[in-house]
Amino acid sequence: MRRFAVSIALATVLAGAAPAQPPIELPVERVTVELRGREQVRAAITAPAWPSGAPRTFVAERLVLDTVAVPLAEPATVESAGGRTVVRVAADLAALPREVLGTAVGPVSLHWEGLDEAGEPLVRVGGVVDVRDPQRVQMPPDLVAQRFVRLTPVAISPLGDTIGLRLLLTVYNPFSFDVLGTRLEYSLGVGGAALVTGHRGGFRLRSGRWSDILVDEEIPSDALTGSLLGVLRGEPLLIQGGLGLLTPQGERFLTIERQASR
């Protein structure tokens, strides 16, 4: 009889338990990205109008890029502007996990969720975005190069039958961990004309500091071209190419384009 009573009580509790409500879903329309110095990235996630009656404050929240949880530097703000919803989030680069380096440079999922006491999402703003699509992701095209890459003035010196061309590509690592570089591939040119192409092997980018990568080329004196003469005259030198970075998901290639003059 006691076992029967317990079964009845349990069935009553289960029958009376309200099923979890699915979260309110809003698709991402556009993401605008900016940097605060070299320490923090901020994003404004634009979505359709906030549903009437939907909560705007939450016990907790979650931001996920691909499959990587992104720790937020401060609580997100939810705003309404022009019939649209704008969720503003901020993350300190030094707090990001190493796995964030392996996210795809292409279509990738992005989700922000406002959570209840049980950690269940009440509202989810998300979808697939592509950093290469300027209609969906708005950020200055040279944002990374401006803040994290420097090219020192060129040093040119005669070396017998060759001309030595030397410069330093200096890269800032904002993360709390060292980043291993697998390769640097580059092309040097002046005025749209190629001067020399080259590559170098691995290197280490120390956390929270600038690291130098030496670019050192020797060009035969009898191969002086208009491009090299332009450098000798002090015309700006352009380096184009990319850095191969080792991530938990494999190698990722970071495109670079930077200008320097003597």
N, C-alpha and C positions, 0 to 999 in steps of 0.2 A: 504493500500500500504506500509506504514511504517513497519507494522508487518511482511509483506511478505519479505521486504528487510532485516530485522533483521534475519529472519529465513534462508534466503539464505546465509547471511554472516556467521552465526553460522555453517551451514552445510559445508561451504567452509573451515572454520577453523578446524572443526573436521575431515574432509576428508584429510586435509593436515597434520594433526598431525601424527608424526612417532610413530608407536607402540613401546612399551618398548621391548628392546632386552633381551632375556633370558641370565642369567649369564653363563660364561664359567665354567663348572663343572670339577673338578679334584678329583678323589677318594683318600681317605687316604690309604696309604700302610703301614706306620709304624709311631709310635710316640715314641720319646725318651724323658724321663723326668729326670730332675735333680733339686736339691735344691741349692739355694745360701744361706748358713747359715740356719737360721730358719725363714727367713723373706720372701723369694721369691721363687716361683716355675717357672722353665723355661722349655719349651717344643720345640722340633724340630719335625715338622709335615712333613713327607716325602710323596710325591705324584709323579705321572708321570711327564714327561718333560713339561715345561711351553710352551703353544702354541705360535707359531710365531705371533708377532703383538699384543699379549695380553698386557695390561698395567701392570706396576710393581709398580706404585705409585698411591695412592688413596687419596681422600678427607677425608675419614674416614674408619674405619674398625670395625669388630664385631667378637667376639669369643663367641660361645654358646656351653655349655656342657649340654647335655640332653636338658632341657628347660630353663636353667639358664644362663643369660648373665654374662660373666666374664669380669670385667674391666681390661684393659691392663695397665701395668706399663709404657710402652713405645711403640712407633710404631713398628709393626712387620717388619721383613726384609725378603725379598724373594730372595733366592739364587738358582743357578743351580749348581749341582754337580753330575758327573758321569751319565749324562743323566736323572737325576731326579730333581724335585723341592723340596726345603726345605724351609718351612715357619717357622721362629723362633719367638716365642711369649714369653712374660714374664708377670707374675701377682704377685702383692704383696699379701701375705696371709691375711694381716690385712685389705685389701680392699675387700675381697671376701664377698658376701652376705651369710646369714645364710643358705639359700636354697641349697648351694653347698654341705653341709653335707649330704643331702638326696639323692644325685645322686647314682644310683645303683652301687653296687660292682659286676660288670658283664658287659654284653653288654650295651653300652651307646653311643648315638650319639655325635659327635664332629664336629663342623663346624667353619671354619674361613672364613670371607667374606671381600673382598675389595669393598668399597662403592663409589658411585658417589655423586654429589652435592645434589641430591634429596634423598639420603639415600638408593638408590637401589643398590643391589649387581652387580658388574661387573664380579667378579671372586669368585667362592665358592670352597673351598677345604674342603671336609668333608666325613663323613661316620660313620659307627658303629665300635667301638673298644671295646676291653675287657681287662681290666687291668690284668686279670688272664692269658692272652695269651702272653707268652714271645716273640712270633714271631711278634706280632703286637704292643705290648707296652713294651718298654725296660726301666727298672728302677731297681736299686738294690733291691732285695727282702726284705732286712731289712732296707730300706731307712728311713721309718717312725720311726722305733724303735731306730735307731742310733741317730736321731736328736731330737726326741720328748719324749723319754721314758728313764728313768734311774731306776736302781735297786740298793738300798744302800746295804752295807755289812750286812750280817746276824748277828743278836744278838740272842744267845742261852743262856738260863739260867734255872737252876733246880728250879722247883716249887713243892716241896714235891714229890708226886707220878707222876708228869708229867714233861715234858721238854717244856719250852716255846720257841717258834720260832717266831721271829719278824723281819720284814723288811719293808722298805718303797718303794712303787712303785711311782715314781715321774713323772708326765706328764706335758709337756709344751703345752699351748694353744696359738697358733700364731694368732688367730683371734681377731677381735675388739669387740667380744661379748663373754659372758660367755657360756660355754657348760655344760649342765646338763647330768650327767652320771646316767644311770638307774641301772647298776650292774657291778660288776667285778667277773668273773669266772676264776679260776686258778688251775693249777696243779704244784706242786713243786717236783723236782726230782734231783737226782745226778747220773751221769754216765749212763744215760738212764733208770734208775730205778725210779719208782714213790715213793715219800715220803708221800705226803698228797695232797688232793684236797679240795677246799673250795670256798666260794663266800662271797661277802658282798654287801650291798645295795647301795642306791644312794649316789651321791657325786656331787660337783660342781667344774668345771675347770675354774678358773678365767682367764679373757682375758689378753694376753700379759705377762703371768708369769707361773712359775712352781707351781704345786699343788701336795701335798702329799696324797697318798692313803695307809693307814696302812693295812698290811697283818700280822695278829696275830693269831698264832695257838698254841694249847697245845696238846702234844703227850704223851700218857701214857709211863712211864719209862720202863715198862715191854714189850713194843712194839718196843724197839730200833731195828731198822733194819740196814742192811748194808748201806742203803742210808743215814740215819741219822748219822751213824758212819763216813761215808765219809765226811759229813758236818763238824762234830766235828774235823776231821783231816784237815780241811781247803780246801776240794775239792770244785770246783765251783758249785753253786746252780743254777738251771735253772727254770725259771718261764714261763709257757706257758698258754695261755688262751685268754681272750678277754675282751674288754670294751664295754658295751652297751651305746650308745650315743643317746640322744633324739634330733630328727631333726623335721623340719616342716612336713616331709613326714612319720614320725614314727621313730621307733628305728632302728639304724644302729649298727652293731657289728664290732668293730675294733680288728683284731687279733693282739696279742702281743707275743713276745718271747724275753726274755732278760736273761742275765746271770750275776750272782754276786758271789763274794767269800768273805770269812771272812776277 
